[in-house]
Amino acid sequence: MSPTRDLDLLVLGDVNPDLVLSDASMEVTFGQAETLVSDAELTIGGSGAITACAAARLGLRTAIAGLVGDDQFGAFMLRAVSERGVSVSGVAIDPAVRTGLTVVLARPGDRAILTFPGAIAAMTSDRVTNALLSRARHVHVSSFFLQTSLAPGLPVLLGAARARGATTSVDPNWDPSGGWDGGLRALLPQIDVLLPNATEACRIADVDDVVRGAQALSQAGSTVVVKLGAEGAVAVAPGADPIRVVGVPGIEAVDAVGAGDAFDAGLLAGLLGGEPLADAVALACACGALSLRAAGGTAAQPTLSEAVALRRGGAPVAPTPR
């Protein structure tokens, strides 16, 4: 008897808060000098947690599997993510580790990101149960290069998910080591959709052109969707011509934190809803653009109706209250 797939999406990802410090003229001065900033917020962070929240906001039945410490940051994340409709039953609490933390120093148009990996780097594949894996229609891996202990077990884990009929995706995010592999190239045959940004795609493929990078990566069998920020996205399915989707105009960008994660959720919502690739990418661009409307990774994540309306040419609206 086939398992009951009561989850649309299972995210294997980082579950850590973001401490966002914002100022229009953000400058950091050492030498024990104190600098005042205009705003500070502790909010849901981690590409995995933000993607899961965005997917739930779009109506996908979503769970996340990850690792936190038995500490205040971990408790905050479990509560905050659960309140957004994401099942956290797959998140383990380990007193031997500390929950990861990211400090974001944000100013208009740019940001610096300081991350303590903690539990992010300690998550392993054996913490993902077969029972949880078998419930999902799609399995998404976030922050591949940060989840260094999870990466070695992903070929078996994603292979098992695909053998059960699920589809898979990976958002590599930035590689702090500068190696731009970490087992990712060998994993590509088990990845249905790879979701880098432009810089990541070029560095992973070791080329200097986004389209050539996407084409090179797609040769292993993955559909590669490259996020281009305000310029939209380009998608390359194996053996197919590139699809270019332009960005969404008219959005006043307040904060770009989490925009790529909202894009990921929009793309997966479209594909899981049976939409053609081009339409799913357009929905993803709308989701990413709408997430810019407020500070933090989750505050302005759109509903499906908001994203569909914008994709159809409607005017952007203020975030809908949760």
C-alpha positions, 0 to 999 in steps of 0.5 A: 500500500502506498503511503499517504502523501499528506504533505505537499512540501518537506523542507530539509533546512536551516532553522535559525533566527535572523537578528536584522540591524538596519540603518540607511548609513550602516557602517561598522566601526571597531575599536570599541566604538558604539554605533547607533542603528535605526531599527532592530528585529529578531525574526524568522531566519534560515533559508529553509524556515523562510521558504517553508513559511512562504510555502505555507502562506501560499497554501502548500501543506508544509513541514520542515526537518532540521535541528535546533539547540535546547535554547531560547533561539531554538524555542523562538524558531519552533514557536514562530514557524509553527504559528505560520502553519508549518509543521515542526514535528521533524525538527529535532532538539539537541542539548549538545548543540546551539541554535544557529544565528544570523546577524544581518547588517542592512542598508538600502540596496546592500547587506552584510551577513554574519552567521554562527552555523551551530545546529545548521552545520550539525543536522544529519540525514539520519534525523529525517525519518522514513515516515516523514519522507514518505509523506511528502510530494516534494522534498526541498533542501535549503542552504546546501553549503551551510548544511555540511553534515547533511550533505553526505547523506543527501544522495541516499535521502533524495534518491529514496524520496524520488523512488517513492515518487516525490520530486526534489529541489536544492537551493545551494545559497552562498558557499562560505568555503569558496569551493562551490562543490561540497558534493553538489555536482555529484548530487545533481542527478538526484535533483529535479530543480536547482535554484541558485542565484546568478553568482551561485550558478556561475561559480558552481558551473565555473563559467562567467555567463548565467545562461551557459552556467544554467545549461551546463548544470542542466546536463546532469538532468536537473531543471535549473532556475536562476534567480536574477533579482529585479531582472527576473529569472532564467530557467533551463530544462534538460535539453530545452532552450532557456526560458527568460522571465522578466522581473516585476516592476512597481514594487517599492523594495523595503528589504530583500531578506528572504526574497529568494526563498519566497521565489523558491516557494512560488516556483514549487507551488506552481510546479506542484500545482501542475503549471508549465515551467514558464508560468511557475517561474513567473509566479516565483518572480511575483512571490519574490517581488512581493516579499520585498514590501516589508522588513524581514524574511517573512513579514510580506510573504504573499498569499497565492491570490496576491501573487497570481494577481501580480503575475497577471499584471495587477498592481502590487498591494500592501501585505495582507495581515496574517 
